[in-house]
Amino acid sequence: MGTNPEHIADAPPVHSEPVTWIGRDRPFGVPEPEPAVAIAPAPQAPRTRRKWTVGALAVLLILGLVTWKLMGGGPKTQTTLADRGGIPLVSVIVPGEQSVTSIVSFTGAIAARYDMPIANEGDTGRIVGVYVEAGDHVKRGQLLAKIDDSVIVQQVNRLAASLEQASAQAALSAAEYRRAQGVEAAGALSAEDIEKRRATAVTDAANVKVVAAQLAEAQARLGRTRIAAPVEGTVLTRKAEAGQIANPGGEVLFRVASGGEVEMRGQIAEQDLARVKTGQAATVYLTGIERPFTGEVRLLGAIIDPQTRLGDIRIQLKPDPALRPGAFARAVVAVARAQRPVLPQTAVMADGNGSYVLVVNSAGKVERRPVRVSGTTDTGVIIAEGLTGNERVVATAGGFLRDGEAVQVAAAAARSP
Protein backbone atom coordinates (compact mmCIF):
# COMPACT_ATOMS: atom_id res chain seq x y z
CA MET A 1 0.00 0.00 0.00
CA GLY A 2 1.43 3.31 -1.09
CA THR A 3 2.08 6.18 1.34
CA ASN A 4 0.98 9.76 0.70
CA PRO A 5 3.86 12.12 1.30
CA GLU A 6 1.53 14.94 2.41
CA HIS A 7 -0.01 12.73 5.06
CA ILE A 8 3.37 11.80 6.26
CA ALA A 9 4.39 15.44 6.53
CA ASP A 10 1.25 16.32 8.49
CA ALA A 11 1.51 13.40 10.83
CA PRO A 12 2.68 14.25 14.31
CA PRO A 13 6.18 13.21 15.09
CA VAL A 14 6.49 9.87 16.81
CA HIS A 15 8.91 9.88 19.61
CA SER A 16 10.38 6.52 20.53
CA GLU A 17 13.38 5.33 22.37
CA PRO A 18 16.49 5.06 20.19
CA VAL A 19 17.29 1.53 19.02
CA THR A 20 20.72 0.25 19.63
CA TRP A 21 22.04 -2.48 17.48
CA ILE A 22 24.73 -4.57 19.01
CA GLY A 23 27.29 -6.14 16.79
CA ARG A 24 25.76 -8.01 14.11
CA ASP A 25 22.25 -7.83 15.46
CA ARG A 26 21.63 -4.89 13.03
CA PRO A 27 19.81 -6.38 10.03
CA PHE A 28 21.61 -6.42 6.77
CA GLY A 29 20.91 -3.48 4.60
CA VAL A 30 19.68 -1.29 7.46
CA PRO A 31 21.84 1.74 7.75
CA GLU A 32 23.13 2.84 11.06
CA PRO A 33 20.76 5.44 12.56
CA GLU A 34 21.96 8.97 12.87
CA PRO A 35 22.24 10.51 16.33
CA ALA A 36 18.92 11.87 17.63
CA VAL A 37 18.62 15.65 17.58
CA ALA A 38 16.31 17.29 20.19
CA ILE A 39 13.91 19.88 18.69
CA ALA A 40 13.58 22.94 21.06
CA PRO A 41 10.05 24.28 21.57
CA ALA A 42 9.11 27.74 20.20
CA PRO A 43 10.02 30.66 22.53
CA GLN A 44 7.08 31.76 24.84
CA ALA A 45 8.59 35.05 26.31
CA PRO A 46 6.58 37.59 24.21
CA ARG A 47 3.25 36.01 25.09
CA THR A 48 4.07 35.96 28.82
CA ARG A 49 5.16 39.62 28.79
CA ARG A 50 1.87 40.61 27.15
CA LYS A 51 -0.12 38.86 29.87
CA TRP A 52 1.82 40.68 32.61
CA THR A 53 1.23 44.05 30.92
CA VAL A 54 -2.53 43.50 30.66
CA GLY A 55 -2.69 42.42 34.29
CA ALA A 56 -0.75 45.48 35.48
CA LEU A 57 -3.07 47.82 33.57
CA ALA A 58 -6.12 46.16 35.08
CA VAL A 59 -4.71 46.55 38.58
CA LEU A 60 -3.94 50.25 37.97
CA LEU A 61 -7.47 50.85 36.63
CA ILE A 62 -9.01 49.24 39.70
CA LEU A 63 -6.81 51.30 42.03
CA GLY A 64 -7.75 54.49 40.15
CA LEU A 65 -11.49 53.76 40.52
CA VAL A 66 -11.12 53.07 44.22
CA THR A 67 -9.17 56.30 44.76
CA TRP A 68 -11.73 58.33 42.78
CA LYS A 69 -14.53 56.99 44.95
CA LEU A 70 -12.64 57.70 48.15
CA MET A 71 -11.91 61.31 47.04
CA GLY A 72 -15.60 62.02 46.56
CA GLY A 73 -15.85 61.45 42.84
CA GLY A 74 -19.11 61.09 41.02
CA PRO A 75 -22.08 63.45 40.87
CA LYS A 76 -22.62 65.56 44.00
CA THR A 77 -25.93 66.82 45.22
CA GLN A 78 -26.44 69.50 47.86
CA THR A 79 -28.44 68.08 50.71
CA THR A 80 -29.73 69.55 53.89
CA LEU A 81 -28.77 68.26 57.26
CA ALA A 82 -32.00 66.30 57.43
CA ASP A 83 -31.18 64.38 54.23
CA ARG A 84 -28.00 62.99 55.79
CA GLY A 85 -29.89 60.94 58.25
CA GLY A 86 -30.36 61.59 61.95
CA ILE A 87 -31.28 64.80 63.74
CA PRO A 88 -29.03 67.78 62.93
CA LEU A 89 -27.00 69.24 65.78
CA VAL A 90 -27.11 73.05 65.79
CA SER A 91 -25.73 75.83 67.96
CA VAL A 92 -28.08 78.57 69.09
CA ILE A 93 -27.79 81.97 70.75
CA VAL A 94 -30.21 83.92 72.92
CA PRO A 95 -29.31 87.52 72.02
CA GLY A 96 -31.19 89.38 74.72
CA GLU A 97 -31.29 93.17 74.27
CA GLN A 98 -28.51 95.73 74.14
CA SER A 99 -28.46 99.50 74.24
CA VAL A 100 -27.84 100.53 70.64
CA THR A 101 -27.89 103.84 68.82
CA SER A 102 -29.52 104.09 65.42
CA ILE A 103 -27.55 106.31 63.08
CA VAL A 104 -27.96 107.91 59.67
CA SER A 105 -24.80 108.53 57.66
CA PHE A 106 -24.31 110.61 54.54
CA THR A 107 -21.63 112.48 52.64
CA GLY A 108 -21.32 116.07 51.54
CA ALA A 109 -18.97 119.05 51.57
CA ILE A 110 -17.94 121.81 53.94
CA ALA A 111 -19.34 125.23 53.02
CA ALA A 112 -19.56 128.70 54.51
CA ARG A 113 -22.90 129.24 56.19
CA TYR A 114 -23.18 132.77 54.76
CA ASP A 115 -21.11 132.94 51.60
CA MET A 116 -21.25 136.58 50.48
CA PRO A 117 -20.10 137.42 46.93
CA ILE A 118 -18.57 140.89 46.55
CA ALA A 119 -18.30 142.59 43.17
CA ASN A 120 -18.01 146.12 41.74
CA GLU A 121 -21.21 148.06 42.35
CA GLY A 122 -20.07 151.39 40.93
CA ASP A 123 -18.95 152.65 37.55
CA THR A 124 -16.60 150.76 35.31
CA GLY A 125 -13.05 151.38 36.39
CA ARG A 126 -9.58 149.98 36.68
CA ILE A 127 -8.49 148.29 39.89
CA VAL A 128 -5.53 150.18 41.29
CA GLY A 129 -5.00 148.21 44.50
CA VAL A 130 -5.83 144.90 46.21
CA TYR A 131 -5.28 144.77 49.95
CA VAL A 132 -6.31 141.27 51.14
CA GLU A 133 -5.61 137.65 50.29
CA ALA A 134 -7.73 134.49 50.49
CA GLY A 135 -7.86 133.24 54.06
CA ASP A 136 -7.46 136.68 55.68
CA HIS A 137 -9.84 137.64 58.44
CA VAL A 138 -11.41 141.04 57.72
CA LYS A 139 -13.57 143.41 59.72
CA ARG A 140 -16.73 145.15 58.62
CA GLY A 141 -15.87 148.10 56.34
CA GLN A 142 -12.25 147.03 55.82
CA LEU A 143 -10.88 147.99 52.41
CA LEU A 144 -10.48 145.01 50.09
CA ALA A 145 -9.65 146.71 46.78
CA LYS A 146 -9.73 150.18 45.23
CA ILE A 147 -10.84 151.37 41.79
CA ASP A 148 -9.39 154.43 40.05
CA ASP A 149 -11.33 157.50 41.28
CA SER A 150 -9.39 160.33 39.64
CA VAL A 151 -12.37 161.48 37.54
CA ILE A 152 -15.02 161.11 40.20
CA VAL A 153 -12.95 163.07 42.73
CA GLN A 154 -12.95 166.09 40.42
CA GLN A 155 -16.69 165.81 39.95
CA VAL A 156 -17.16 165.79 43.70
CA ASN A 157 -14.99 168.88 44.09
CA ARG A 158 -16.91 170.74 41.37
CA LEU A 159 -20.27 169.89 42.89
CA ALA A 160 -19.05 170.91 46.32
CA ALA A 161 -18.11 174.33 44.93
CA SER A 162 -21.45 174.61 43.16
CA LEU A 163 -23.21 173.84 46.40
CA GLU A 164 -21.38 176.65 48.16
CA GLN A 165 -22.30 179.02 45.35
CA ALA A 166 -25.92 177.99 45.38
CA SER A 167 -26.06 178.31 49.15
CA ALA A 168 -24.71 181.85 49.01
CA GLN A 169 -27.19 182.85 46.35
CA ALA A 170 -30.04 181.33 48.31
CA ALA A 171 -29.00 183.26 51.41
CA LEU A 172 -28.92 186.52 49.46
CA SER A 173 -32.35 185.93 47.93
CA ALA A 174 -33.79 185.07 51.30
CA ALA A 175 -32.41 188.30 52.81
CA GLU A 176 -33.86 190.45 50.03
CA TYR A 177 -37.23 188.81 50.48
CA ARG A 178 -37.17 189.53 54.22
CA ARG A 179 -36.38 193.23 53.59
CA ALA A 180 -39.22 193.43 51.07
CA GLN A 181 -41.57 192.05 53.66
CA GLY A 182 -40.36 194.73 56.13
CA VAL A 183 -41.31 197.67 53.86
CA GLU A 184 -44.49 196.07 52.57
CA ALA A 185 -46.66 197.92 55.13
CA ALA A 186 -45.14 201.29 54.22
CA GLY A 187 -45.88 200.73 50.51
CA ALA A 188 -42.27 201.27 49.40
CA LEU A 189 -42.46 198.24 47.12
CA SER A 190 -45.29 197.04 45.04
CA ALA A 191 -46.85 193.68 45.66
CA GLU A 192 -45.41 192.46 42.36
CA ASP A 193 -41.82 193.21 43.42
CA ILE A 194 -42.33 191.55 46.73
CA GLU A 195 -43.70 188.43 45.04
CA LYS A 196 -40.75 188.28 42.64
CA ARG A 197 -38.29 188.41 45.53
CA ARG A 198 -40.17 185.63 47.30
CA ALA A 199 -40.05 183.45 44.15
CA THR A 200 -36.34 184.11 43.74
CA ALA A 201 -35.64 183.11 47.32
CA VAL A 202 -37.63 179.92 46.91
CA THR A 203 -35.87 179.06 43.61
CA ASP A 204 -32.42 179.65 45.03
CA ALA A 205 -33.23 177.50 48.05
CA ALA A 206 -34.42 174.69 45.77
CA ASN A 207 -31.27 175.02 43.69
CA VAL A 208 -29.23 174.41 46.82
CA LYS A 209 -31.07 171.14 47.34
CA VAL A 210 -30.47 170.09 43.73
CA VAL A 211 -26.74 170.75 43.92
CA ALA A 212 -26.55 169.05 47.30
CA ALA A 213 -28.21 165.96 45.83
CA GLN A 214 -25.80 165.95 42.92
CA LEU A 215 -22.90 166.23 45.33
CA ALA A 216 -24.25 163.35 47.40
CA GLU A 217 -24.57 161.20 44.28
CA ALA A 218 -21.01 161.95 43.27
CA GLN A 219 -19.79 161.19 46.76
CA ALA A 220 -21.64 157.86 46.68
CA ARG A 221 -20.03 156.99 43.36
CA LEU A 222 -16.70 157.94 44.87
CA GLY A 223 -17.39 155.66 47.82
CA ARG A 224 -18.09 152.75 45.49
CA THR A 225 -14.60 152.96 44.15
CA ARG A 226 -13.61 151.54 47.52
CA ILE A 227 -14.59 147.84 47.65
CA ALA A 228 -14.98 147.11 51.36
CA ALA A 229 -16.08 144.10 53.40
CA PRO A 230 -19.81 144.34 54.18
CA VAL A 231 -19.45 142.04 57.20
CA GLU A 232 -16.77 140.66 59.45
CA GLY A 233 -15.53 137.27 58.30
CA THR A 234 -12.95 135.31 56.37
CA VAL A 235 -11.98 135.89 52.76
CA LEU A 236 -12.72 132.64 50.91
CA THR A 237 -11.67 133.59 47.38
CA ARG A 238 -10.00 136.54 45.70
CA LYS A 239 -10.19 137.11 41.96
CA ALA A 240 -9.37 140.82 41.90
CA GLU A 241 -6.02 141.80 40.40
CA ALA A 242 -4.38 145.19 40.09
CA GLY A 243 -4.90 146.60 36.58
CA GLN A 244 -8.05 144.58 36.01
CA ILE A 245 -11.12 146.35 34.62
CA ALA A 246 -14.05 145.93 36.99
CA ASN A 247 -17.50 146.24 35.45
CA PRO A 248 -20.67 146.77 37.47
CA GLY A 249 -22.52 143.48 37.85
CA GLY A 250 -19.55 141.61 36.42
CA GLU A 251 -17.34 138.90 37.83
CA VAL A 252 -17.30 138.37 41.58
CA LEU A 253 -14.08 139.82 42.96
CA PHE A 254 -14.19 138.39 46.52
CA ARG A 255 -16.18 135.86 48.54
CA VAL A 256 -16.38 136.36 52.29
CA ALA A 257 -17.74 133.93 54.90
CA SER A 258 -19.76 135.99 57.33
CA GLY A 259 -18.44 135.56 60.85
CA GLY A 260 -16.27 132.66 59.74
CA GLU A 261 -19.22 130.28 60.32
CA VAL A 262 -19.08 126.99 58.42
CA GLU A 263 -21.44 124.07 57.95
CA MET A 264 -21.65 120.75 56.17
CA ARG A 265 -24.11 120.44 53.31
CA GLY A 266 -25.25 117.04 52.11
CA GLN A 267 -28.19 114.95 50.97
CA ILE A 268 -29.82 111.97 52.65
CA ALA A 269 -32.28 109.33 51.50
CA GLU A 270 -36.00 109.93 51.69
CA GLN A 271 -36.59 107.24 54.35
CA ASP A 272 -33.78 108.63 56.52
CA LEU A 273 -35.01 112.21 56.21
CA ALA A 274 -38.13 111.30 58.19
CA ARG A 275 -35.99 110.02 61.09
CA VAL A 276 -33.71 113.04 61.41
CA LYS A 277 -34.76 116.09 63.43
CA THR A 278 -33.21 119.54 63.74
CA GLY A 279 -31.03 119.89 66.81
CA GLN A 280 -29.85 116.27 66.82
CA ALA A 281 -26.15 115.73 67.46
CA ALA A 282 -23.91 114.96 64.50
CA THR A 283 -20.30 113.94 64.03
CA VAL A 284 -18.40 115.02 60.92
CA TYR A 285 -15.25 113.34 59.58
CA LEU A 286 -12.85 114.87 57.05
CA THR A 287 -10.49 113.02 54.76
CA GLY A 288 -6.96 112.99 56.12
CA ILE A 289 -7.94 114.26 59.60
CA GLU A 290 -8.33 111.67 62.32
CA ARG A 291 -10.18 113.74 64.89
CA PRO A 292 -13.93 114.20 64.39
CA PHE A 293 -15.82 117.50 64.45
CA THR A 294 -19.02 117.81 66.45
CA GLY A 295 -22.08 119.72 65.34
CA GLU A 296 -25.85 119.54 65.13
CA VAL A 297 -28.51 119.39 62.47
CA ARG A 298 -29.38 122.98 61.57
CA LEU A 299 -31.69 122.63 58.60
CA LEU A 300 -33.62 119.95 56.72
CA GLY A 301 -34.75 120.38 53.14
CA ALA A 302 -38.39 121.26 52.56
CA ILE A 303 -38.59 119.16 49.38
CA ILE A 304 -37.33 115.81 48.07
CA ASP A 305 -35.84 115.55 44.61
CA PRO A 306 -38.25 113.37 42.58
CA GLN A 307 -35.38 112.05 40.47
CA THR A 308 -32.87 111.07 43.15
CA ARG A 309 -35.29 110.72 46.10
CA LEU A 310 -32.84 112.71 48.24
CA GLY A 311 -33.36 115.67 50.54
CA ASP A 312 -31.00 118.42 51.71
CA ILE A 313 -29.48 118.51 55.18
CA ARG A 314 -27.11 121.00 56.80
CA ILE A 315 -24.93 120.44 59.86
CA GLN A 316 -23.83 123.49 61.83
CA LEU A 317 -20.17 123.31 62.90
CA LYS A 318 -17.97 125.38 65.16
CA PRO A 319 -15.37 127.53 63.39
CA ASP A 320 -12.09 125.67 62.97
CA PRO A 321 -9.09 126.37 60.69
CA ALA A 322 -9.23 122.74 59.50
CA LEU A 323 -12.81 123.17 58.21
CA ARG A 324 -12.07 124.55 54.79
CA PRO A 325 -15.06 125.17 52.51
CA GLY A 326 -15.17 122.69 49.65
CA ALA A 327 -13.59 119.81 51.61
CA PHE A 328 -15.25 116.39 51.29
CA ALA A 329 -16.89 115.23 54.53
CA ARG A 330 -18.85 112.33 55.97
CA ALA A 331 -21.40 112.83 58.75
CA VAL A 332 -23.12 110.51 61.19
CA VAL A 333 -26.31 111.59 62.94
CA ALA A 334 -27.56 109.70 66.01
CA VAL A 335 -31.32 109.49 65.45
CA ALA A 336 -32.44 107.20 68.29
CA ARG A 337 -31.23 105.14 71.23
CA ALA A 338 -33.10 101.99 72.26
CA GLN A 339 -32.81 98.42 73.52
CA ARG A 340 -32.53 96.03 70.57
CA PRO A 341 -31.42 92.42 69.97
CA VAL A 342 -28.01 92.15 68.31
CA LEU A 343 -27.13 88.99 66.36
CA PRO A 344 -23.94 87.83 64.64
CA GLN A 345 -23.98 88.31 60.90
CA THR A 346 -23.95 84.54 60.33
CA ALA A 347 -27.36 84.25 62.00
CA VAL A 348 -29.15 86.72 59.70
CA MET A 349 -30.04 85.58 56.18
CA ALA A 350 -31.94 87.11 53.31
CA ASP A 351 -33.83 86.01 50.23
CA GLY A 352 -36.46 87.39 47.89
CA ASN A 353 -38.90 87.82 50.79
CA GLY A 354 -36.50 89.86 52.92
CA SER A 355 -34.30 89.27 55.94
CA TYR A 356 -35.02 86.39 58.33
CA VAL A 357 -33.56 84.20 61.06
CA LEU A 358 -34.17 80.61 62.12
CA VAL A 359 -35.53 80.08 65.61
CA VAL A 360 -35.69 76.77 67.51
CA ASN A 361 -39.14 76.63 69.11
CA SER A 362 -40.22 74.77 72.24
CA ALA A 363 -40.92 71.63 70.17
CA GLY A 364 -37.30 71.48 69.03
CA LYS A 365 -38.12 72.40 65.44
CA VAL A 366 -36.77 75.12 63.22
CA GLU A 367 -39.08 78.08 62.62
CA ARG A 368 -38.47 80.86 60.09
CA ARG A 369 -38.85 84.32 61.63
CA PRO A 370 -38.92 87.47 59.41
CA VAL A 371 -36.94 90.38 60.89
CA ARG A 372 -36.14 93.99 60.04
CA VAL A 373 -32.50 95.07 60.22
CA SER A 374 -31.93 98.67 61.31
CA GLY A 375 -28.14 98.77 61.13
CA THR A 376 -24.90 97.21 62.23
CA THR A 377 -22.49 97.67 65.11
CA ASP A 378 -19.07 96.32 65.97
CA THR A 379 -20.73 93.34 67.68
CA GLY A 380 -23.26 92.38 65.01
CA VAL A 381 -26.54 93.18 63.27
CA ILE A 382 -29.22 95.25 65.00
CA ILE A 383 -32.71 93.73 64.80
CA ALA A 384 -35.41 96.40 64.92
CA GLU A 385 -38.46 94.15 64.51
CA GLY A 386 -39.23 90.43 64.61
CA LEU A 387 -37.47 89.32 67.82
CA THR A 388 -37.90 89.98 71.53
CA GLY A 389 -34.39 88.79 72.41
CA ASN A 390 -35.51 85.68 74.30
CA GLU A 391 -35.65 83.33 71.30
CA ARG A 392 -33.14 80.60 70.57
CA VAL A 393 -31.69 81.71 67.23
CA VAL A 394 -29.62 79.38 65.07
CA ALA A 395 -26.18 80.97 65.05
CA THR A 396 -24.57 79.32 61.99
CA ALA A 397 -25.32 77.00 59.04
CA GLY A 398 -28.95 78.08 58.92
CA GLY A 399 -28.97 77.77 55.13
CA PHE A 400 -28.85 73.96 55.44
CA LEU A 401 -31.98 73.74 57.56
CA ARG A 402 -35.62 73.74 56.52
CA ASP A 403 -38.62 75.36 58.14
CA GLY A 404 -40.22 72.83 60.49
CA GLU A 405 -37.22 70.51 60.63
CA ALA A 406 -36.43 68.85 63.96
CA VAL A 407 -33.01 69.72 65.36
CA GLN A 408 -30.92 69.04 68.43
CA VAL A 409 -29.41 71.98 70.32
CA ALA A 410 -25.68 71.56 70.85
CA ALA A 411 -25.47 73.33 74.19
CA ALA A 412 -27.51 75.40 76.59
CA ALA A 413 -28.30 78.84 75.17
CA ALA A 414 -26.41 81.70 76.70
CA ARG A 415 -27.07 85.36 76.36
CA SER A 416 -24.61 87.20 74.19
CA PRO A 417 -22.46 89.72 76.02
Secondary structure, DSSP 8 states (H G I E B T S, - for coil): ----HHHHHHS-----------GGGS-TT---------------HHHHHHHHHHHHHHHHHHHHHHHHHHTT-S------GGGGSS--EE-EEB---EEEEEEEEEEEEEEESSEEEE---SS-EEEEEE---TT-EE-TT-EEEEE--HHHHHHHHHHHHHHHHHHHHHHHHHHHHHHHHHTTTTTSS-HHHHHHHHHHHHHHHHHHHHHHHHHHHHHHHHHTTEEE-SSSEEEEEE---TT-EE-TT-S--EEEEETT-EEEEEEEEHHHHTT--TT-EEEEEETT--S-EEEEEEEEEEEE-TTT-EEEEEEEE---TT--TT-EEEEEEEEEEEEE-EE-GGG-EEETTEEEEEEE-TTSBEEEEE-EEEEE-SS-EEEEES--S-S-EE-S-GGG--TT-B-EESS---B--
